[in-house]
Amino acid sequence: MRDTISKEHLERYLGITKKALDKLKLAAPERSFNRKLAESFLEMATTYYEDARHFMEKGDYVNAFASVNYAHGWLDCGARIGLFDVGQDDQLFTLYE
């Protein structure tokens, strides 16, 4: 059982989330309400990802790990409800089916 967050462990999760951020595309039409939601979800994910990197640089691995998990949660949610086109990637994202 692990009770610490190593730098390697944190870097692995940051890498996974970075791949997910780089892969997704906004799926909602530009002038739709869902586009605003998609942009908001992406902004939240990006902000939490940046926070995670900031905390890691300060040596605060606990808050970095929490932040990267929040970031990826926003990405998973956006993919699952169809705001993001993730190319059916069920390795980087949690899809419905």
DANORCOR-V899438 format. One record per pair of residues at least 12 apart in sequence whose C-alpha atoms are under 10 Angstrom apart, sorted by the first residue. I is the first residue (numbers start at 1). J is the second residue. D is the distance in Angstrom with one decimal. If there is no record, write none. Layout:
# DANORCOR-V899438
i | j | d
I | J | D
I | J | D
This chain:
# DANORCOR-V899438
i | j | d
4 | 61 | 8.9
4 | 62 | 8.5
5 | 60 | 9.8
5 | 61 | 6.3
5 | 62 | 6.9
5 | 64 | 9.6
5 | 65 | 7.7
6 | 61 | 7.6
6 | 62 | 9.6
6 | 65 | 9.9
7 | 56 | 8.1
7 | 59 | 8.8
7 | 61 | 7.4
7 | 65 | 10.0
9 | 61 | 9.7
9 | 65 | 9.0
10 | 52 | 9.2
10 | 53 | 9.5
10 | 56 | 8.1
10 | 61 | 7.2
10 | 62 | 9.2
10 | 64 | 7.6
10 | 65 | 6.2
10 | 66 | 10.0
10 | 68 | 8.5
11 | 53 | 9.2
11 | 56 | 8.9
11 | 64 | 9.9
11 | 65 | 9.4
13 | 65 | 7.9
13 | 68 | 7.1
13 | 69 | 8.1
13 | 72 | 9.1
14 | 49 | 7.6
14 | 50 | 9.8
14 | 52 | 7.9
14 | 53 | 7.8
14 | 56 | 9.8
14 | 64 | 9.1
14 | 65 | 8.5
14 | 67 | 9.7
14 | 68 | 6.4
14 | 69 | 9.0
14 | 71 | 9.5
14 | 72 | 9.3
15 | 68 | 9.8
16 | 68 | 9.6
16 | 72 | 8.7
16 | 91 | 9.6
16 | 92 | 7.0
16 | 93 | 9.8
17 | 45 | 9.1
17 | 46 | 9.5
17 | 49 | 7.6
17 | 68 | 7.2
17 | 69 | 8.6
17 | 71 | 7.4
17 | 72 | 5.9
17 | 73 | 9.7
17 | 75 | 8.5
17 | 92 | 7.8
17 | 93 | 9.4
18 | 46 | 9.2
18 | 49 | 8.0
18 | 68 | 9.6
18 | 71 | 9.8
18 | 72 | 9.2
18 | 92 | 10.0
19 | 92 | 7.7
20 | 72 | 8.0
20 | 75 | 7.6
20 | 76 | 9.2
20 | 86 | 8.2
20 | 89 | 9.3
20 | 91 | 9.5
20 | 92 | 5.9
20 | 93 | 7.4
21 | 42 | 8.3
21 | 45 | 8.2
21 | 46 | 7.7
21 | 49 | 9.3
21 | 71 | 9.4
21 | 72 | 8.7
21 | 75 | 7.7
21 | 86 | 9.7
21 | 92 | 9.6
22 | 86 | 9.9
23 | 84 | 9.7
23 | 85 | 8.7
23 | 86 | 6.5
23 | 87 | 8.4
23 | 89 | 9.3
23 | 92 | 9.1
24 | 42 | 9.5
24 | 75 | 8.7
24 | 78 | 9.8
24 | 79 | 8.3
24 | 83 | 9.7
24 | 84 | 6.0
24 | 85 | 5.7
24 | 86 | 4.8
24 | 87 | 7.8
24 | 89 | 9.6
24 | 92 | 10.0
24 | 93 | 9.7
25 | 38 | 9.5
25 | 42 | 9.8
25 | 79 | 9.6
25 | 83 | 8.7
25 | 84 | 5.5
25 | 85 | 5.1
25 | 86 | 6.6
25 | 87 | 8.9
26 | 38 | 6.4
26 | 39 | 7.6
26 | 42 | 8.7
26 | 78 | 9.3
26 | 79 | 9.4
26 | 82 | 9.0
26 | 83 | 6.2
26 | 84 | 4.7
26 | 85 | 6.0
26 | 86 | 8.9
27 | 78 | 9.7
27 | 79 | 9.2
27 | 82 | 6.9
27 | 83 | 5.3
27 | 84 | 4.9
27 | 85 | 5.1
27 | 86 | 8.9
28 | 82 | 7.9
28 | 83 | 5.8
28 | 84 | 7.4
28 | 85 | 8.8
29 | 83 | 9.6
34 | 82 | 9.2
34 | 83 | 6.8
35 | 83 | 7.3
35 | 84 | 9.5
36 | 83 | 9.5
37 | 78 | 8.7
37 | 83 | 7.4
38 | 75 | 9.7
38 | 78 | 6.8
38 | 79 | 9.4
38 | 81 | 9.9
38 | 82 | 8.8
38 | 83 | 5.1
38 | 84 | 6.8
39 | 78 | 9.8
39 | 83 | 8.7
39 | 84 | 9.5
40 | 74 | 9.6
40 | 78 | 9.8
41 | 71 | 9.3
41 | 73 | 9.8
41 | 74 | 6.0
41 | 75 | 7.2
41 | 76 | 9.9
41 | 77 | 8.4
41 | 78 | 6.5
41 | 79 | 9.9
41 | 83 | 8.5
41 | 84 | 9.3
42 | 71 | 8.9
42 | 74 | 7.4
42 | 75 | 7.0
42 | 78 | 8.0
42 | 83 | 9.4
42 | 84 | 8.9
43 | 71 | 9.5
43 | 74 | 9.3
44 | 70 | 8.8
44 | 71 | 6.9
44 | 72 | 9.8
44 | 73 | 9.9
44 | 74 | 6.9
44 | 75 | 8.9
45 | 67 | 9.2
45 | 68 | 8.5
45 | 69 | 9.4
45 | 70 | 7.2
45 | 71 | 4.1
45 | 72 | 6.6
45 | 73 | 7.8
45 | 74 | 5.4
45 | 75 | 6.3
45 | 76 | 9.7
45 | 78 | 9.7
46 | 68 | 9.5
46 | 71 | 6.7
46 | 72 | 9.2
46 | 74 | 9.2
46 | 75 | 9.2
47 | 67 | 9.0
47 | 68 | 9.7
47 | 70 | 9.8
47 | 71 | 7.6
48 | 64 | 8.9
48 | 66 | 9.0
48 | 67 | 5.3
48 | 68 | 6.3
48 | 69 | 8.4
48 | 70 | 6.5
48 | 71 | 4.9
48 | 72 | 8.6
48 | 73 | 10.0
48 | 74 | 9.2
49 | 64 | 8.6
49 | 65 | 9.7
49 | 66 | 9.9
49 | 67 | 6.5
49 | 68 | 5.4
49 | 69 | 8.6
49 | 70 | 8.1
49 | 71 | 5.4
49 | 72 | 8.1
50 | 64 | 9.3
50 | 67 | 8.5
50 | 68 | 8.5
50 | 71 | 9.0
51 | 63 | 8.6
51 | 64 | 7.0
51 | 65 | 9.9
51 | 66 | 9.7
51 | 67 | 6.4
51 | 68 | 7.9
51 | 71 | 9.2
52 | 64 | 4.0
52 | 65 | 6.6
52 | 66 | 7.6
52 | 67 | 4.9
52 | 68 | 5.4
52 | 69 | 8.9
52 | 70 | 9.4
52 | 71 | 8.6
53 | 65 | 9.3
53 | 67 | 8.7
53 | 68 | 8.3
54 | 67 | 9.9
55 | 67 | 8.6
72 | 92 | 9.1
72 | 93 | 8.3
72 | 94 | 9.8
73 | 93 | 9.1
73 | 94 | 9.1
75 | 92 | 9.3
75 | 93 | 7.3
75 | 94 | 8.8
76 | 90 | 9.8
76 | 92 | 8.4
76 | 93 | 5.2
76 | 94 | 5.3
76 | 95 | 7.3
76 | 96 | 9.9
77 | 93 | 8.7
77 | 94 | 7.7
77 | 95 | 8.5
77 | 96 | 9.9
78 | 93 | 9.4
78 | 94 | 9.6
78 | 95 | 9.6
79 | 93 | 6.9
79 | 94 | 7.3
79 | 95 | 6.6
79 | 96 | 8.8
80 | 93 | 8.0
80 | 94 | 6.5
80 | 95 | 4.8
80 | 96 | 5.7
80 | 97 | 9.0
81 | 95 | 8.4
81 | 96 | 8.1
82 | 95 | 9.2
82 | 96 | 9.7
